[in-house]
Amino acid sequence: MLSLNGYRSSPGMLFGLIDGLLILAGVLGGGYLRFLGEGDSIFLFDHLVLKVVFIVLVIQLAFYYFDLYDLKIFREKKKMGVLLLESLGASAILLAVVYYFVPLLTVGRGIFAIGLTLVFVFTFLWRLLYATIVKVLVNKERILIVGTGEMAKKIRSEILENGYDGFEIVGFIDENRDNIGNRV
């Protein structure tokens, strides 16, 4: 992990930044696609920065609430897609309620739906790309576990089940020669 002025950065912070940029691109892309060919510009809306920042924050909070910054989720594409849809649905409901009570924040005229669709596509593709890069390009640290008892089994299951993709278990060492060839 990197340390920056006493603060430790983590993959979650990186994903938060990348997700924020992708959400921003989705909302602005939704505005661009909505007004394509009409001559109007999304950049002429009042309080555009406030509206976009608010949307980014709400969607990122939903991502956090639905555990989409947990790297274990990236292994299961269907589950990740469902969680993304659920989080964007929850964001849409929350934003709709806020828009009802504070109409100043409304982006309106189709931007909302197009933007959410683009956000789903961008963030889902980003997560698939990340999972592929980690699987293919990242050099894995090879681990040889000493022992074959319960603690060794717990270490193995912890590595395999909790998304530690940077490690590869190459084998187990045991004093008992009778265990050679047995699966742990």
N, C-alpha and C positions, 0 to 999 in steps of 0.2 A: 504494500500500500504506500501511496505517496503521502508525505507529510508536508503541509503548507502552512507556515506560521503557527505551528502547534495544532492545526486542525488536520484530521486524517480524511483524505478523500476515499471514496469507496465507489464500487460499480453503481450503487444506487444514485449517488450524486451525478455521475456521468449520464445515467439514464434519465434522470430528472432534467438535466440540461438539454439532452438530445430530444427528449419528449416535448419539452417546452418549445424548442425550435420547430419540431414537426407539427405540433398543434398550431403554432403561429402560422406556419406555411399552409396548413389545412384551412384555417379560417380566412386568411388573405386569399388563398386560392379559390375558396368558395365564393368570396366577393368578386373576384376577377371573373370566374366562370359565370356567375349570375348576371353580371352586367356586360359580358362580352358582346360587342356589337351594338350596344345601346347608346354609346357615347358618354354615358355617365361614368364617373370614376368612384370607386370605393373610398379613395383617399379624400374625398370631399365631405364625408360624413362627419357630423359633429361628434366630438369625444371618441374618436376611433381608437386611440391608444388606450383609453380607459376601458372601453368595451372589450378589446382584444386581450388585454392583460387580465381582465376579470374572467373571461372565458378560459384562458390558459390556466389560471389558478384553480378554477372549479374542476376542470378536467384532470389536472394533475393531482388534486386532492382525491378525486374518485379513483384514479389509478393507484394511489397509495393505499386507499381504503380497501380496494379489491386485491391487494398484494401483487400488483403487476411489476413491482420493482424487486421481487424475489426471483433470483436466477433459476430456481428449481422449476418455475412455471415454464420457462423457455423450452424445456425438453418435451413438453406435451403440447403440441400445436393446437389440437382441438380445445383443450382446456384454456389455453391462452386466448384463442379466438373468442370463446364464450365469455371469459372474464373481461376481455376488451369490450365486447358488445354490452355486457351488463354494466360496466363502468360508464360507458358512453350513454347508455339509457338512463342511468341514475343522474349523470351530468345534465342530460337534456331535460329531465323532469325538474331538477333543481334550478336550472337556468330559466325554464318556462315560468316557474313560480316567482323567481326574482324579477323576470321581465314583466309579469303581471303587476307586481307591486312597485317596481321602479322602471317605468317605460323608457326612461332616459338611456338605459343600458341595452335596449333592444337593438339587434343588428338587422333583423327583419328581411323581408322581400326574398326569401329563399336562401339567403346566405347561411342561415343557421343549419338547415338540413344538409346542404351541399358541403358545408364546412365539417360537420360531424362525420359525414361519409368519407371525406378526404382524410380526416384525422384517423379514422379506423384503418383505412388502407395504408397510410404512411406508417403508423405505429406498428401495425401487424407485420408489414414487410420489413421494417427495421429490426424487429425482434427475430424474425426468421433469418435475416441476414446475419445478425449477431450470433445466433445459435450455430449457423453453418461455419462462420469464421472460427469460432471457438473450437468446433469439432475438427476442422481441417487444418487450420494454420497454427494454432497455439501448440507450442512444444509442451508436452506433458511431463511432469516430474514423476519419475518411476519410483515406486515404493515397494520395499520388501518388508513384510511384517514379521517380527520375531514372535514366535509362539503360534499355537493353534487353539488356544483356550477361548473362554467366553469373551475376554477383553479383546482379543484379536478379531473375533467375529463382530464385536460391537464397532471396532475401528473400521473394519471393512464395510459394514452396513452404513455407517455414518458417511463415509466417503462416497459410496455409490448412491445413496438415497437423497443426500442433501445438496446435490448439484456442484460438487467440487470437481469441475471438469478439468482442472489443471493437474490432476493426479491420475496415475495409472498404476493399479496394483499388479505387480509382476509375480508375486508368489508369497509363500509363507515359509518360515524356517522353524523347525521343531527338533528337539533333541531326540525324540523317539523315531527310530528308523522305520518302524511299522506304519507310520503315517504317510510315507512316501507314496505319492500317486492318489491319495484320498482327497476328495473335495472337502473344503472347509466351508 
